[in-house]
Amino acid sequence: MADEDDARADEFAARASDLLDLVGPEGPLTVAGGYQPEQFFDDGTADSATPLGWPHAIRLATTALLDDHDALASEQTERLRADD
């Protein structure tokens, strides 16, 4: 959107950043250790077959895209650097 000078680009980037926070390593939709709930069976046993499933791929792609456009919140950027 930004590449096309769409006036909504900043609004969409902010919304994407807000949504990413929900599933980020410390987000309310993430369980201890930064895992996503679908990585565990109903009984709490870890599902080793989904360490990087579809939701994680989307989270990583969104993070990379927002970072490429300097649209990550400063706290998200600091967490990314700390994980490097």
Secondary structure, DSSP 8 states (H G I E B T S, - for coil): -GGGT-TTHHHHHHHHHHHHHHHSTTSTTSBGGGB-GGGB-TTS-B-TT-TT-HHHHHHHHHHHHHHHTT-S-HHHHHHHHHH-
